[in-house]
């Protein structure tokens, strides 16, 4: 048996082929897999990561990192900053800037679902 270690920054499910082998929680996760070649990917709701081909051999340990491709704390902070400035100043520019920044995560959630998670 080989071991796959995934250091995750987000919750998701891990798939081998089309079969779910477990839930990935934030932090370090370990999975025992058979000795063969297969594809793995992570999935969160309708969004997923790219598929990675793994050739597992006996007593092999492979480490991967899983994270969201968008920097959620940074985007959330920028959105709240724009809302705060708009509420205080009532300048329309900040409301428009809010919607422009909001387009970035929406682009990945609606159009690039297969690239939302980054598994490397």
Number of C-alpha atoms within 10 A of each C-alpha: 14 17 19 16 15 22 19 20 15 14 17 23 16 22 17 18 13 10 9 14 15 14 15 23 15 15 13 14 16 14 15 13 17 13 16 12 11 15 14 20 22 26 21 18 8 10 18 22 24 18 18 14 13 15 14 19 15 12 11 13 15 14 13 14 14 22 20 18 14 15 10 11 9 10 15 14 11 16 19 13 14 20 17 14 15 18 13 9 11 12 11 12 12 19 17 13 15 18 12 11 15 15 11 12 18 12 12 17 15 12 12 14 19 18 17 24 24 20 22 14
